[in-house]
Amino acid sequence: RLNGARVSKDVLAIEENKQGQSGGNGMVMRASYCGEPVVLKRLKIAGMADDLSNKGIEREYRIGAGLRSNYIVQHLGKPSSPRGGKELLLEACHGKTLDKQIKSSVFQRLNDQEKLIYLKNYMAQMLIAVQYIHENDIAHKDLKPENFMFKDRALGAQLKLLDFGAAVDFKVDDREQLYHETFGWLNQATLFYTPPEDATYRGLTQFPENEDSMSHTEKKLKAAYTQYFDQQSSQTEQGDQAYLPLQSPAPSSAFSTCGAIKISDLRNMEKKVMKKRAFLHDMFSLGISFHQMLELAKIKDENNPEYQSLLTLSDKLLAPPQE
């Protein structure tokens, strides 16, 4: 029940994590609330205790419910049920996920120019969605084509960002909570879309030994990894104290010994560092997603200026920030 109203359910599909992580996000069901179509998401993460699962759904709802944008799937409520609080009621979308839309026969029958027009529109909507959540101090941390869905079945339909299960809300004042959400067990981000500085402490993405057998997106990802480790090696050779991500940074216990420096100032500084890193994570994930979209679209004329401009945009999102 939700606000005393009955919610009817029938199973539609089960989400599976295609990246080989520990289980999927759970089950997605069609539902009806007050006569309107909605979606019921039941959280089920393999190996996660019930209390952590409940905290996960509470957190996802808290973050999603505070976002109001046409580019975000709306979080409508948490229905009460005998199974506890591990369910979310979400806005219904009747279209495909972005990756499936681009791979569809309808999209693939388009000519290059038509494909590029749609791709530019999709990328613009994705950027607007991410800009909106960042302006609200939210980092998504699991951006990928599978987490964008069309409102209806039309090729030009509204695109919406979904699944805030790995998101971080930087409006939260709890420093320990922010640390664990940014670097700890709540980080369920898909490894393939994760920047190298975050991926290394979770396990490196594996690439084929023969570069000729690599996809366009794999080559771009490998190049980003190579650039990152070259920079780390250069900093070490120059005597700089390079950041080694194999050990994720922990909240400093030395703040209480900093004398005249205000502890609140140091904690704010630490929060800004975590926030910047999480936002850069999102932008890198967008860059990989854009490259994947261009690869899936199968543009025949790769010298097309519009195609080249989208490649340039995708590369800029992968580039490390200039300090």
C-alpha positions as CSV (number, residue, x, y, z in Angstrom):
1,R,0.0,0.0,0.0
2,L,1.0,3.6,-0.6
3,N,-0.7,6.3,1.3
4,G,-3.5,3.8,1.9
5,A,-4.0,3.0,-1.7
6,R,-3.6,-0.5,-3.1
7,V,-0.8,-1.1,-5.6
8,S,-1.4,-4.0,-8.0
9,K,1.8,-5.7,-9.4
10,D,2.7,-8.2,-12.1
11,V,6.3,-9.0,-12.9
12,L,7.7,-7.3,-16.0
13,A,11.5,-7.9,-15.9
14,I,14.5,-8.6,-13.7
15,E,17.4,-6.2,-13.9
16,E,20.8,-8.0,-14.4
17,N,24.2,-6.4,-14.0
18,K,25.9,-7.2,-17.3
19,Q,29.3,-6.0,-16.0
20,G,29.8,-9.1,-13.8
21,Q,29.3,-7.3,-10.5
22,S,27.8,-9.0,-7.4
23,G,24.2,-9.5,-8.5
24,G,21.7,-7.2,-10.0
25,N,19.7,-4.3,-8.5
26,G,16.6,-6.4,-8.1
27,M,13.2,-6.6,-9.7
28,V,11.2,-4.1,-11.7
29,M,7.4,-4.5,-11.9
30,R,4.6,-2.8,-13.7
31,A,2.1,-1.3,-11.2
32,S,-0.9,0.9,-11.0
33,Y,-1.4,3.7,-8.5
34,C,-4.7,5.6,-8.5
35,G,-5.3,4.4,-12.0
36,E,-2.0,5.7,-13.3
37,P,0.8,3.4,-14.6
38,V,3.9,3.4,-12.4
39,V,6.9,1.2,-11.9
40,L,7.7,-0.7,-8.7
41,K,11.4,-1.4,-8.0
42,R,12.3,-4.0,-5.4
43,L,15.9,-3.8,-4.2
44,K,17.8,-7.0,-4.0
45,I,21.6,-6.9,-3.9
46,A,23.4,-10.2,-3.6
47,G,25.2,-10.6,-0.3
48,M,23.7,-7.5,1.2
49,A,22.1,-7.9,4.7
50,D,18.5,-6.8,5.1
51,D,19.4,-3.7,7.2
52,L,21.9,-2.5,4.6
53,S,19.4,-3.2,1.8
54,N,16.8,-1.1,3.7
55,K,19.2,1.7,4.2
56,G,20.1,1.5,0.5
57,I,16.5,1.9,-0.6
58,E,15.9,4.7,2.0
59,R,18.9,6.5,0.7
60,E,18.0,6.1,-3.0
61,Y,14.5,7.4,-2.3
62,R,15.8,10.3,-0.3
63,I,18.1,11.4,-3.1
64,G,15.6,10.8,-5.9
65,A,12.6,12.4,-4.2
66,G,14.5,15.7,-3.9
67,L,15.0,15.9,-7.7
68,R,12.3,17.5,-9.9
69,S,13.2,17.6,-13.6
70,N,11.8,16.3,-16.9
71,Y,15.2,14.7,-17.4
72,I,15.0,12.6,-14.2
73,V,12.8,9.6,-13.6
74,Q,10.5,10.7,-10.7
75,H,10.6,8.9,-7.3
76,L,6.9,8.8,-6.2
77,G,7.1,7.0,-2.9
78,K,7.9,3.9,-0.8
79,P,5.0,1.5,-0.5
80,S,4.6,-0.4,2.7
81,S,4.4,-4.2,2.3
82,P,5.0,-7.4,4.3
83,R,8.5,-7.5,2.7
84,G,9.6,-4.3,4.5
85,G,10.8,-1.1,3.0
86,K,13.0,-2.4,0.2
87,E,10.7,-1.1,-2.6
88,L,10.4,2.1,-4.6
89,L,7.5,3.5,-6.6
90,L,8.8,5.3,-9.8
91,E,7.5,7.1,-12.8
92,A,6.7,4.7,-15.6
93,C,8.7,5.0,-18.8
94,H,7.4,3.0,-21.8
95,G,10.4,3.4,-24.1
96,K,13.7,1.5,-24.4
97,T,17.0,2.2,-22.5
98,L,19.4,4.3,-24.5
99,D,21.7,1.5,-25.6
100,K,18.8,-0.6,-26.8
101,Q,17.3,2.3,-28.7
102,I,20.5,2.9,-30.6
103,K,20.8,-0.8,-31.4
104,S,17.2,-1.1,-32.6
105,S,16.4,-1.8,-36.2
106,V,14.4,1.5,-36.4
107,F,17.5,3.6,-35.5
108,Q,19.9,1.5,-37.5
109,R,17.9,2.0,-40.7
110,L,18.5,5.8,-40.5
111,N,21.2,7.4,-42.6
112,D,24.3,8.9,-41.1
113,Q,23.0,12.4,-40.9
114,E,19.7,11.4,-39.3
115,K,21.6,9.2,-36.7
116,L,23.9,12.1,-35.8
117,I,20.9,14.5,-35.3
118,Y,19.4,12.0,-32.8
119,L,22.7,11.3,-31.1
120,K,23.3,15.1,-30.6
121,N,19.9,15.4,-29.1
122,Y,20.4,12.4,-26.8
123,M,23.8,13.7,-25.6
124,A,22.4,17.1,-25.0
125,Q,19.6,15.6,-22.8
126,M,22.2,13.6,-20.9
127,L,24.3,16.6,-20.2
128,I,21.3,18.6,-19.0
129,A,20.3,15.8,-16.6
130,V,23.8,15.6,-15.2
131,Q,24.1,19.3,-14.9
132,Y,20.9,19.4,-13.0
133,I,21.9,16.8,-10.4
134,H,25.3,18.4,-10.0
135,E,23.7,21.8,-9.3
136,N,21.7,20.0,-6.6
137,D,24.9,18.6,-5.1
138,I,24.2,15.0,-6.3
139,A,26.8,12.8,-8.0
140,H,25.2,9.8,-9.8
141,K,28.3,7.6,-9.8
142,D,26.8,5.0,-12.3
143,L,26.2,6.9,-15.5
144,K,25.9,4.6,-18.6
145,P,23.5,4.2,-21.5
146,E,21.6,1.5,-19.6
147,N,20.6,4.1,-17.0
148,F,18.9,6.4,-19.4
149,M,15.4,5.5,-20.6
150,F,13.0,7.1,-23.0
151,K,9.6,8.2,-21.8
152,D,7.9,6.6,-24.8
153,R,8.8,4.6,-27.9
154,A,9.5,7.4,-30.3
155,L,13.1,8.0,-31.4
156,G,12.8,11.6,-30.4
157,A,11.1,10.9,-27.0
158,Q,12.2,12.5,-23.7
159,L,15.3,10.8,-22.2
160,K,15.4,10.3,-18.5
161,L,18.1,9.5,-16.0
162,L,17.3,6.7,-13.6
163,D,18.8,4.4,-10.9
164,F,20.3,6.5,-8.1
165,G,21.4,3.4,-6.1
166,A,25.1,4.5,-6.2
167,A,24.5,8.2,-5.9
168,V,26.0,10.5,-3.3
169,D,24.2,13.5,-1.8
170,F,26.8,16.2,-0.8
171,K,24.2,18.2,1.0
172,V,24.6,15.6,3.8
173,D,26.7,17.0,6.7
174,D,27.7,13.5,8.1
175,R,31.4,13.3,7.1
176,E,31.7,9.5,7.7
177,Q,28.5,8.8,5.7
178,L,29.8,10.9,2.8
179,Y,33.1,9.1,2.8
180,H,31.6,5.6,2.8
181,E,29.1,6.6,0.1
182,T,31.9,8.0,-2.1
183,F,34.5,5.3,-1.6
184,G,32.9,2.5,0.4
185,W,30.5,-0.4,0.0
186,L,27.7,1.8,-1.4
187,N,29.7,2.5,-4.5
188,Q,28.0,0.1,-6.9
189,A,29.2,1.9,-10.0
190,T,29.8,-0.2,-13.1
191,L,33.5,-0.8,-13.5
192,F,33.7,-0.3,-17.3
193,Y,32.5,3.4,-16.9
194,T,34.7,4.2,-13.9
195,P,37.7,6.5,-14.3
196,P,41.1,4.9,-13.6
197,E,41.7,6.8,-10.3
198,D,38.5,5.2,-8.9
199,A,38.7,1.8,-10.7
200,T,42.2,0.8,-9.6
201,Y,41.2,0.1,-6.0
202,R,38.2,-2.0,-7.1
203,G,40.1,-4.0,-9.8
204,L,41.3,-2.9,-13.2
205,T,39.1,-3.3,-16.3
206,Q,40.6,-6.1,-18.4
207,F,41.4,-5.3,-22.0
208,P,42.1,-7.8,-24.9
209,E,45.9,-8.3,-25.4
210,N,45.5,-7.7,-29.2
211,E,44.5,-4.1,-29.8
212,D,43.1,-5.0,-33.2
213,S,40.4,-7.0,-31.4
214,M,39.4,-4.1,-29.2
215,S,36.3,-2.0,-29.7
216,H,36.4,1.8,-30.3
217,T,35.2,2.4,-26.7
218,E,37.8,-0.1,-25.2
219,K,40.6,1.7,-27.0
220,K,39.4,5.1,-25.6
221,L,39.2,3.6,-22.1
222,K,42.6,2.0,-22.3
223,A,44.1,5.3,-23.6
224,A,42.6,7.1,-20.6
225,Y,44.1,4.5,-18.2
226,T,47.5,4.7,-19.9
227,Q,47.5,8.5,-19.7
228,Y,46.6,8.4,-16.0
229,F,49.3,5.9,-15.0
230,D,51.9,7.8,-17.1
231,Q,51.0,11.0,-15.1
232,Q,51.3,9.1,-11.8
233,S,54.7,7.7,-12.9
234,S,55.9,11.1,-14.0
235,Q,54.9,12.7,-10.7
236,T,56.7,10.0,-8.7
237,E,59.9,10.4,-10.7
238,Q,59.8,14.2,-10.1
239,G,59.6,13.5,-6.4
240,D,55.9,14.6,-6.0
241,Q,53.7,12.6,-3.7
242,A,51.4,11.2,-6.3
243,Y,48.0,9.9,-5.2
244,L,48.0,6.1,-5.2
245,P,44.3,5.0,-5.6
246,L,44.9,1.4,-4.6
247,Q,44.2,2.6,-1.1
248,S,41.1,4.8,-1.1
249,P,41.6,7.9,1.0
250,A,40.1,7.8,4.5
251,P,38.8,10.7,6.6
252,S,41.8,12.2,8.4
253,S,42.0,11.4,12.2
254,A,44.6,14.2,12.5
255,F,42.2,17.1,12.2
256,S,42.0,17.5,15.9
257,T,45.8,18.3,16.1
258,C,45.8,21.1,13.5
259,G,46.1,23.9,16.0
260,A,44.9,27.3,14.9
261,I,43.3,25.9,11.7
262,K,39.5,25.4,12.2
263,I,38.4,21.8,12.1
264,S,35.2,22.9,10.3
265,D,37.3,24.5,7.6
266,L,39.4,21.3,7.1
267,R,36.2,19.2,7.0
268,N,34.7,21.5,4.4
269,M,37.9,21.2,2.4
270,E,37.7,17.5,2.6
271,K,34.1,17.5,1.5
272,K,34.9,19.7,-1.5
273,V,37.7,17.2,-2.6
274,M,35.3,14.3,-2.4
275,K,32.6,16.2,-4.3
276,K,35.0,17.3,-7.1
277,R,36.2,13.7,-7.5
278,A,32.6,12.3,-7.6
279,F,31.6,14.9,-10.2
280,L,34.7,14.1,-12.3
281,H,33.7,10.5,-12.0
282,D,30.3,11.4,-13.6
283,M,31.9,13.3,-16.4
284,F,34.3,10.5,-17.3
285,S,31.4,8.0,-17.3
286,L,29.5,10.3,-19.7
287,G,32.6,10.4,-22.0
288,I,32.8,6.7,-22.2
289,S,29.0,6.5,-22.7
290,F,29.2,9.0,-25.6
291,H,31.9,7.0,-27.2
292,Q,29.9,3.8,-26.8
293,M,26.8,5.5,-28.3
294,L,28.9,6.6,-31.4
295,E,30.2,3.0,-31.7
296,L,26.7,1.4,-31.5
297,A,25.4,3.9,-34.0
298,K,27.7,2.5,-36.7
299,I,28.3,5.7,-38.6
300,K,29.7,4.9,-42.0
301,D,31.4,8.2,-42.8
302,E,33.7,8.7,-39.9
303,N,35.1,11.9,-41.6
304,N,31.7,13.6,-41.3
305,P,32.3,16.9,-39.4
306,E,29.3,16.3,-37.1
307,Y,30.7,12.9,-36.2
308,Q,34.1,14.3,-35.5
309,S,32.7,17.1,-33.3
310,L,30.9,14.5,-31.2
311,L,34.1,12.5,-30.9
312,T,35.9,15.6,-29.7
313,L,33.2,16.3,-27.1
314,S,33.5,12.7,-25.9
315,D,37.3,13.0,-25.6
316,K,37.1,16.2,-23.6
317,L,34.9,14.5,-21.0
318,L,37.6,11.9,-20.6
319,A,40.5,14.3,-20.3
320,P,41.9,14.9,-16.8
321,P,41.1,18.4,-15.4
322,Q,43.8,21.0,-15.9
323,E,44.7,22.4,-12.5
